[in-house]
Amino acid sequence: MIRHVVAWKLAAEDAEERASHAQRIVSDLHALVGVVPEIESLSAGANSLDLPGNWDVVLIADFADEAALDAYQVHPEHKKIAEFIGTVRSDRVAVDFTV
């Protein structure tokens, strides 16, 4: 199994706008469950504590193997969300590891 972990820093300077973007991302990611068949499990959340160095949103998703992760990456519904995230993020970090 491959665990896919991604975190984003959002670009908005305004805290309310940043929170709105974070909530949309979280909601949109959760909506992929049942739509993208390769997703084994998915959890996403917005940062709850305003601590220095914290990132704004995180995704943790499990896939059967690398081929399933690759299929998720190109799924049209994932691509829609990725496109939106690309317009509101300032940075992205990811780690994929075997569970």
Secondary structure, DSSP 8 states (H G I E B T S, - for coil): -EEEEEEEEE--SSHHHHHHHHHHHHHHHHTTTTTSTTEEEEEEEE--S--TT--SEEEEEEESSHHHHHHHHH-HHHHHHHHHHHHHEEEEEEEEEE-
